[in-house]
Amino acid sequence: MQAKKRYLTLLSAGTCLALLLYLGGVRLRAARHPPPGSRHGPRPGGAERPWPRFPDALRPFAPAERPGPEGGGRVSPRQRRDASAGLYRGRRCRMESCFDFAQCRKNGFKVYVYPQQKGEKIAESYQNVLAAIEGSRFYTSDPGQACLFVLSLDTLDRDQLSPQYVHNLRSKVQSLHLWNNGRNHLIFNLYSGTWPDYTEDVGFDIGQAMLAKASISTENFRPNFDVSIPLFSKDHPRTGGEKGFLRFNTIPPLRKYMLVFKGKRYLTGIGSDTRNALYHVHNGEDVVLLTTCKHGKDWQKHKDSRCDRDNAEYEK
């Protein structure tokens, strides 16, 4: 009985070995003599198939999923749909992956503003933004010369409850023949989302466009790609001084000081962390940030080692 079992075991092993040798021989012959026109073999006439080249190599990023609402709050179907086609599909975009420098090297830094479309409403604030660009030495009316593109569609206020909200912006942007998935485009935005959440979704897919946005979170800000801008009111003047005061429309302005601030330095409470950090930026030359600790009756109780020096510079 045991001899019979050993015989069956040896027979099974031999059969498996023979089958493996047969399959291996077939694949080896196929590799040595591939059929004409096969992917890995020589092509007719002796010409070898070149290795495939991928024309768009600037795609080292992948769409990032938007995080769900904090606190486990419910999201309506409309919010979910808007989020899926929302703001940060290109979350991993950087200048080296989502910006084409070819035109910039060829023609220099030129900015093209799309012509205003008939019937489209543009708020005064955004008109001021476009006018400032068109009045600068970087503006070009020829898109073929442009390095950067700016929409004429008003994207500043994306609060659906606002009278300045532009409807159907998604389809309007996608219909632009120069859009190119947003590459080399800069989008301005001050307000996004609506009550009560005020999310950072602008309501359309910005693709590979850069975003100049106010109150952008550190989670969504893409370093060296997006631009953080201050939140200014619609009454903010486009230029300063009296009429005729502006002699040269030069960007950046030819001035001695780049940044100036003078105010109280809160030693405790809300805002103290920000004000206490200003001295890191202050250089006393073109960046002058002066603060005083003399705030409130008991400021000396909270006095730190920098207060005497800061107070002396503030009072100069």
Secondary structure, 3 states (H helix, E strand, C coil): CHHHHHHHHHHHHHHHHHHHHHHHHHHHHHHHCCCCCCCCCCCHHHCCCCCCCCCCCCCCCCCCCCCCCHHHCCCCHHHHHHHHCCCCCCCCCCHHHHCCCHHHHHHCCCEEECCCCCCCCCCHHHHHHHHHHHCCCCECCCHHHCCEEECCCCCCEECCCCCCCCCCHHHHHHCCCCCHHHCCEEEEECEECCCCCCCCCCCCCCCCCEEEECCCCCCCCCCCCCEECCCCCCCCCCCCCCCCCCCCCCCCCCCCCCEEEEEECCCCCCCHHHHHCHHHCCCCCCEEEEEECCCCCCHHHHCCCCHHHHHHHHCC
